Amino acid sequence: MIESVDEAQYVWSHKAKIALFLSAMRHFAADLISQGYRLSYLKENQLPIVEVLSAYISEHSFTHLICVEPGEVRLRDALISLSQSLKIHLELRPDTHFYCTTQEFKEWAGDKKELRLEYFYRYMRKKHQILMQADGEPEGGQWNFDDQNRKPYSKKGPGLINGPLTFVPDDITQDVINYVLKKYPDHPGRLDKFAWPVTRTDALKALDYFVEHRLELFGSYQDAMWTNTPFGWHSTISCALNLKLISPQEVIQKTLDAWKLRGGSISSVEGFIRQILGWREFVRGVYYLDMPKMAQDNYFDHQRKLPAWYWSANTKMECMKDAINQTLEYGYAHHIQRLMITGNFALLAEILPQEVCAWYLAVYVDAIEWVELPNTAGMALFANGGRFTSKPYVASGAYVKRMSNYCQNCSYQSDVRYGENACPMTNLYWNFLINHQDEFGKNPRTKLMVANLKRIPVEEQKLISMHAKKILNDLDSI
């Protein structure tokens, strides 16, 4: 096992992300040693992983290298190059912490020009007989319950939320925290609230706690947002899954067992399983299918720099301030905050996709490129032109107001399209539609947006565009 300083620095990684990875590694190493495995643990190396590995292989005259498929094409290609340069045999084995292998996904995708989650999800449900009836029909009579899973909190707020299970840092984790604070003092984020599971035992406890105490309300409120409510009813087990402390098979089986035992909302159960069996498996398949093109795509040719306040939360926009503040505090934001707040704004603000993707990869504890890049470049930014999404996910301040309380105390007004008090999200949304109305008018899923745009007088559209130009030329000041 190799610790590499370089892995924490090729993007400007959040302190909590570095601490999580290192702590999980060190705990796993201690567990392996306690079970009698032979282990070489190479600690705190300054060089990239593959360079350290190369020296180790040469030192010991190894002839074979056996690896599980890495979570990044960058590392996979580096391992292939290493094996060729050292003239050793490389065996890359399929990752069993997924239902679908990369080869199986490639075969499913075939020569399809557009890939859609819904068809893949149904394929996975049928193949693995998950939430399926004996007659071959989906449990509950429908494939998804999206229409029941998009509720905002009440106007009075979310009320008492039974928060996710947290863990006090033990000696190993505290040593890692101290190391990170000393080694990476200028990196973004904080560590004073670090409470993530870093062992398999703790990850299983976190999963059991979610299934027993939080799953029932997850579905209804998975898209809801509220100030100072960073976790809502979300599971927060994505980092444990992506670090392979637990498997998706375990997650789904525990979810199904609890549902069969206690009953409850099928919409929550199906919505949660769709994220694991559907979307998680789908984006991994697309990642390996479309790389390296996916990392280079820029469908709208956006070129603007990421605003500095993405690293500080120093903005007057309350929605962005809250989402980024909690990201810096915990290394976490749930999927709607990532998609419809920070991602939506980045798309509307015409920010270079590669800068946005580097930010997401850096700041979230669960961000590994196979899952981060498709979600950011493909879904949030539409950088691949709809390869697996049928429309850009864009919205104005009206959506933010409907799904949160962010707009209540904001200095901007969500329903104002231009002028001094105009919400930047709202102004840039209409400006985006103005700029792309010909294309969006031909898309059945965006035709209504363009129809609404047509109701705005031409003179007012000109004022929207003028104000947008002002915002876009000085994004750091909003």
Secondary structure as the mmCIF struct_conf table of DSSP 4:
data_model
#
loop_
_struct_conf.conf_type_id
_struct_conf.id
_struct_conf.beg_label_comp_id
_struct_conf.beg_label_asym_id
_struct_conf.beg_label_seq_id
_struct_conf.end_label_comp_id
_struct_conf.end_label_asym_id
_struct_conf.end_label_seq_id
STRN STRN1 ILE A 2 SER A 4
HELX_RH_3T_P HELX_RH_3T_P1 VAL A 5 ALA A 8
TURN_TY1_P TURN_TY1_P1 GLN A 9 TRP A 12
HELX_RH_AL_P HELX_RH_AL_P1 LYS A 15 SER A 34
TURN_TY1_P TURN_TY1_P2 GLN A 35 GLY A 36
STRN STRN2 LEU A 42 ASN A 45
BEND BEND1 GLN A 46 LEU A 47
HELX_RH_AL_P HELX_RH_AL_P2 ILE A 49 HIS A 60
TURN_TY1_P TURN_TY1_P3 SER A 61 SER A 61
STRN STRN3 HIS A 64 VAL A 68
HELX_LH_PP_P HELX_LH_PP_P1 GLU A 69 PRO A 70
BEND BEND2 GLY A 71 GLU A 72
HELX_RH_AL_P HELX_RH_AL_P3 VAL A 73 LEU A 86
TURN_TY1_P TURN_TY1_P4 LYS A 87 LYS A 87
STRN STRN4 HIS A 89 ARG A 93
TURN_TY1_P TURN_TY1_P5 THR A 96 HIS A 97
BEND BEND3 PHE A 98 CYS A 100
HELX_RH_AL_P HELX_RH_AL_P4 THR A 102 ALA A 109
TURN_TY1_P TURN_TY1_P6 GLY A 110 ASP A 111
BEND BEND4 LYS A 113 GLU A 114
HELX_RH_AL_P HELX_RH_AL_P5 LEU A 117 HIS A 128
TURN_TY1_P TURN_TY1_P7 GLN A 129 GLN A 129
BEND BEND5 LEU A 131 LEU A 131
STRN STRN5 MET A 132 MET A 132
TURN_TY1_P TURN_TY1_P8 ALA A 134 ASP A 135
BEND BEND6 GLY A 136 GLY A 136
HELX_LH_PP_P HELX_LH_PP_P2 GLU A 137 GLU A 137
STRN STRN6 PRO A 138 PRO A 138
HELX_RH_3T_P HELX_RH_3T_P2 GLU A 139 GLY A 141
BEND BEND7 GLN A 142 TRP A 143
HELX_RH_3T_P HELX_RH_3T_P3 ASP A 146 GLN A 148
BEND BEND8 ASN A 149 ASN A 149
HELX_LH_PP_P HELX_LH_PP_P3 LYS A 151 TYR A 153
STRN STRN7 SER A 154 SER A 154
TURN_TY1_P TURN_TY1_P9 LYS A 155 LYS A 156
STRN STRN8 GLY A 157 GLY A 157
HELX_LH_PP_P HELX_LH_PP_P4 GLY A 163 LEU A 165
HELX_RH_AL_P HELX_RH_AL_P6 ASP A 171 LYS A 183
TURN_TY1_P TURN_TY1_P10 PRO A 185 ASP A 186
BEND BEND9 HIS A 187 GLY A 189
TURN_TY1_P TURN_TY1_P11 ASP A 192 LYS A 193
BEND BEND10 THR A 199 THR A 199
HELX_RH_AL_P HELX_RH_AL_P7 ARG A 200 HIS A 213
TURN_TY1_P TURN_TY1_P12 ARG A 214 ARG A 214
HELX_RH_AL_P HELX_RH_AL_P8 LEU A 215 TYR A 221
TURN_TY1_P TURN_TY1_P13 GLN A 222 ASP A 223
TURN_TY1_P TURN_TY1_P14 THR A 227 ASN A 228
BEND BEND11 PRO A 230 PHE A 231
TURN_TY1_P TURN_TY1_P15 GLY A 232 TRP A 233
HELX_RH_AL_P HELX_RH_AL_P9 SER A 238 ASN A 242
TURN_TY1_P TURN_TY1_P16 LEU A 243 LYS A 244
BEND BEND12 LEU A 245 ILE A 246
HELX_RH_AL_P HELX_RH_AL_P10 PRO A 248 ARG A 262
HELX_RH_AL_P HELX_RH_AL_P11 ILE A 266 ILE A 273
HELX_RH_PI_P HELX_RH_PI_P1 ARG A 274 ARG A 280
HELX_RH_AL_P HELX_RH_AL_P12 GLU A 281 ASP A 290
TURN_TY1_P TURN_TY1_P17 MET A 291 PRO A 292
HELX_RH_AL_P HELX_RH_AL_P13 LYS A 293 GLN A 296
TURN_TY1_P TURN_TY1_P18 TYR A 299 PHE A 300
STRN STRN9 ARG A 304 ARG A 304
HELX_LH_PP_P HELX_LH_PP_P5 LYS A 305 PRO A 307
HELX_RH_3T_P HELX_RH_3T_P4 ALA A 308 TYR A 310
TURN_TY1_P TURN_TY1_P19 TRP A 311 SER A 312
BEND BEND13 LYS A 316 LYS A 316
HELX_RH_AL_P HELX_RH_AL_P14 GLU A 318 TYR A 330
BEND BEND14 GLY A 331 GLY A 331
HELX_RH_AL_P HELX_RH_AL_P15 HIS A 335 ILE A 336
HELX_RH_PI_P HELX_RH_PI_P2 GLN A 337 GLY A 343
HELX_RH_AL_P HELX_RH_AL_P16 ASN A 344 LEU A 348
TURN_TY1_P TURN_TY1_P20 ALA A 349 GLU A 350
STRN STRN10 ILE A 351 ILE A 351
HELX_RH_AL_P HELX_RH_AL_P17 PRO A 353 VAL A 363
TURN_TY1_P TURN_TY1_P21 VAL A 365 ASP A 366
HELX_RH_AL_P HELX_RH_AL_P18 GLU A 369 LEU A 373
HELX_RH_PI_P HELX_RH_PI_P3 PRO A 374 ALA A 380
BEND BEND15 LEU A 381 LEU A 381
TURN_TY1_P TURN_TY1_P22 ALA A 383 ASN A 384
BEND BEND16 GLY A 385 PHE A 388
BEND BEND17 SER A 390 LYS A 391
HELX_RH_AL_P HELX_RH_AL_P19 GLY A 397 MET A 403
BEND BEND18 ASN A 405 ASN A 405
TURN_TY1_P TURN_TY1_P23 TYR A 406 ASN A 409
BEND BEND19 SER A 411 TYR A 412
STRN STRN11 GLN A 413 GLN A 413
TURN_TY1_P TURN_TY1_P24 SER A 414 ASP A 415
BEND BEND20 TYR A 418 GLY A 419
TURN_TY1_P TURN_TY1_P25 GLU A 420 ASN A 421
STRN STRN12 ALA A 422 ALA A 422
HELX_RH_AL_P HELX_RH_AL_P20 PRO A 424 PHE A 440
TURN_TY1_P TURN_TY1_P26 GLY A 441 LYS A 442
BEND BEND21 ASN A 443 ASN A 443
TURN_TY1_P TURN_TY1_P27 PRO A 444 THR A 446
HELX_RH_AL_P HELX_RH_AL_P21 LYS A 447 LYS A 454
TURN_TY1_P TURN_TY1_P28 ARG A 455 ARG A 455
BEND BEND22 ILE A 456 ILE A 456
HELX_RH_AL_P HELX_RH_AL_P22 VAL A 458 LEU A 472
TURN_TY1_P TURN_TY1_P29 ASN A 473 ASP A 474
HELX_RH_3T_P HELX_RH_3T_P5 LEU A 475 SER A 477
#
